[in-house]
Amino acid sequence: MTINCRGKLIDFQTPKVMGILNITPDSFFDGGKYNNEKDILLQTEKMLEDGATFIDIGAYSSRPGAAHVSEDEELQRIVPVVTLLSKKFPEAFISIDTFRSNIAKETILAGGAIVNDISGGNLDKNMFKTIAELQVPYILMHMQGTPQNMQQNPNYENITTELISFFAEKLFELHQLKVNDVIIDVGFGFGKTIAHNYELLQDLSLFENLDSPILAGVSRKSMLYKLLDTSPQEALNATSIANTIALLNGANILRVHDVKEAVEAVKIVSQVR
C-alpha cells in the first residue's frame, strides 16, 4: 500500500510516524510551547531526527470545548510556519491539520504536502473539490459534531459499522473526484466516549477492508489518562501501549507527540511480524 506525496511514493509495508507540531496557544498537551521560530525549528528537527516521516502542523486547537478561531487568524498562524519549515527541511512531508479548504489551498502552495481534515469534509463543503484540484494526499477523519460540542453526548448504535459506512461513502465521493491517495482516521476522542474509543481500537483491523492506509492518533489522549486517572503529561507509557495495539491491529501511521517512542514501537512490532 502506497501514497504519492509530492511525486514520491511512500510505502506502508513498514508503518510510518507523524510528529505533531501544535502552534496553538491552547492545545491539550503542548499548547503555547512552540510559539517562536527557534522552538518550532528545534522541535521539528528533533522529530525528524527521531524518525518522523510526516510533520503535522495545526493552528486550530481541536481539543474538546476548544475556542473557535477565525479563518484569518488560523491563516496568519500557519502559513509562515509552513513556509519556514518547507525551506529549512525541504525533504520533510508537511501535513496541514485543518478543516478549511482555503487554509488547505494556501498552505499547500506554501510547501505543505498533505491535508489532515478532522471533519472528513463535513465542516467545509468545498474541501473535497479543493483536494481534487490540489491532488495531494488527504487524511479523512471521523468526528461526531464539532470540537465545541463533540464530547457532550456521543451516541452510536454500533460505532464500528457506522464508521465503516461513513468512510465507504466518503471514499466513494473522493474517488469520483479522482482523489486516490486517502488515509482514514477513526478519530479517537472526537465525539466518542472512552468505551467507544476502546471498541474502535479493538476493531481497527476491520477498517483494513476499506483498502486505505489507517492513521491512529491516540497520543496522550483522555481515553488513556482518564482511564488511568493521571494526566496528559503522565500518559507516555499508556500511549506506547495503545500505539502497539493499534499497530498490531493494522495501523499504518501513528500520529504522536513523542516520535522516538513511536518509532521504537514500530520497530518492535515489525520484528514480531
Residue pairs with C-beta under 8 A, 6 or more apart in sequence:
1 11
1 12
1 13
1 211
1 213
1 252
2 9
2 10
2 11
2 12
3 9
3 10
3 12
3 137
3 181
3 183
3 213
4 10
4 137
4 181
5 93
5 113
5 114
5 136
5 137
5 181
6 93
6 113
6 136
10 16
10 53
10 93
12 213
12 252
12 253
14 266
14 270
15 247
15 251
15 252
15 253
15 254
15 266
15 269
15 270
16 53
16 54
16 252
16 253
16 254
16 266
17 51
17 52
17 53
17 54
17 253
17 254
17 256
17 259
17 262
17 263
17 266
18 52
18 53
18 54
18 55
18 56
18 95
18 215
18 253
18 254
18 255
18 256
19 44
19 47
19 48
19 50
19 52
19 54
19 55
19 56
19 256
19 257
19 259
20 30
20 56
20 58
20 219
20 255
20 256
20 257
21 34
21 40
21 43
21 44
21 47
21 55
21 56
21 57
21 58
21 81
22 29
22 30
22 31
22 33
22 34
22 58
22 61
23 34
23 35
23 40
23 57
23 58
23 59
23 77
23 78
23 81
24 31
24 32
24 58
24 59
24 60
24 61
24 69
24 77
25 31
25 32
25 35
25 61
26 32
26 61
26 63
26 66
26 67
27 58
27 61
27 63
28 61
28 63
28 220
28 222
28 232
29 219
29 220
29 232
29 233
29 257
30 257
31 61
33 39
33 43
34 40
34 43
37 84
40 81
40 84
40 85
41 84
41 85
41 88
44 55
44 85
44 88
44 89
44 92
45 89
46 259
47 55
47 259
48 55
48 89
48 92
50 259
50 260
50 263
51 259
51 260
51 263
52 259
52 263
53 93
54 92
54 93
54 94
54 95
54 113
54 114
54 253
55 85
55 89
55 92
55 93
55 94
55 95
56 95
56 96
56 97
56 116
56 255
57 78
57 81
57 82
57 85
57 94
57 95
57 96
57 97
57 107
57 112
58 78
58 97
58 98
59 69
59 73
59 74
59 77
59 78
59 81
59 97
59 98
60 66
60 69
60 74
60 97
60 98
60 99
61 67
61 69
61 147
62 97
62 118
62 147
62 190
63 147
64 147
64 150
64 151
64 189
64 222
65 147
65 148
65 151
66 147
66 148
68 148
71 100
71 102
71 103
74 98
74 100
74 103
75 102
75 103
75 106
78 96
78 98
78 103
78 107
79 106
79 107
79 110
82 94
82 96
82 107
82 110
82 111
82 112
83 110
83 111
85 92
85 94
85 111
86 92
86 94
86 110
86 111
86 112
87 111
93 113
93 114
94 107
94 111
94 112
94 113
94 114
95 112
95 113
95 114
95 115
95 116
95 139
96 103
96 104
96 107
96 108
96 112
96 114
96 115
96 116
97 116
97 118
98 104
98 107
98 115
98 116
98 117
99 117
99 118
99 119
99 123
99 124
99 127
100 123
100 124
100 127
101 124
101 126
101 127
101 129
101 130
102 130
104 112
104 115
104 117
104 127
104 130
104 131
104 134
105 130
105 133
105 134
108 115
108 134
108 136
112 136
113 136
113 137
114 136
114 137
114 138
114 139
115 127
115 131
115 134
115 136
115 137
115 138
115 139
116 139
116 141
116 185
117 127
117 138
117 139
117 140
117 141
118 141
118 143
118 147
118 187
118 190
119 127
119 141
119 143
119 146
120 140
120 141
120 142
120 143
120 166
120 170
121 127
121 128
121 140
121 170
121 173
122 143
123 146
128 173
128 174
128 177
128 179
129 177
131 138
131 174
131 177
131 179
132 174
132 177
132 178
132 179
135 179
136 181
137 181
137 182
137 183
138 174
138 179
138 181
138 182
138 183
139 182
139 183
139 184
139 185
139 215
140 167
140 170
140 171
140 174
140 182
140 183
140 184
140 185
140 212
141 184
141 185
141 186
141 187
141 190
141 215
142 163
142 166
142 167
142 185
142 186
142 187
142 190
142 191
143 150
143 187
143 190
143 191
144 150
144 154
144 155
144 156
144 190
144 191
144 192
145 152
145 154
145 191
147 190
150 190
150 191
151 191
154 191
154 192
154 193
154 196
156 162
156 196
159 192
159 196
159 199
159 200
160 199
160 200
160 203
160 206
163 186
163 200
163 207
164 206
164 207
164 209
164 210
167 184
167 207
167 210
167 212
168 210
171 182
171 184
171 210
171 212
174 182
182 212
183 212
183 213
183 214
183 215
183 252
183 253
184 207
184 210
184 212
184 213
184 214
184 215
185 214
185 215
185 216
185 217
185 255
186 200
186 204
186 207
186 214
186 216
187 217
188 197
188 200
188 201
188 216
188 217
188 218
188 221
188 223
189 197
189 218
189 221
189 222
189 223
192 200
192 223
194 222
194 223
194 226
194 227
197 218
197 221
197 223
198 223
201 216
201 218
201 242
201 245
201 246
201 249
202 249
203 249
204 214
204 216
204 246
204 249
204 250
204 251
205 249
205 250
207 214
207 250
208 214
208 250
213 252
213 253
214 250
214 251
214 252
214 253
215 251
215 252
215 253
215 254
215 255
216 243
216 246
216 247
216 251
216 253
216 254
216 255
217 254
217 255
217 256
218 224
218 239
218 242
218 243
218 246
219 239
219 243
219 254
219 255
219 256
219 257
219 258
219 262
220 232
220 233
220 235
220 236
220 239
220 257
221 232
221 235
222 232
223 242
224 235
224 238
224 239
224 242
225 231
225 232
225 234
225 235
225 238
227 238
228 234
228 235
228 238
230 238
236 258
236 261
239 256
239 257
239 258
239 261
240 261
240 262
240 264
240 265
243 251
243 254
243 256
243 261
243 262
243 265
244 265
244 268
244 269
246 254
247 254
247 265
247 266
247 269
248 269
254 262
254 265
254 266
256 262
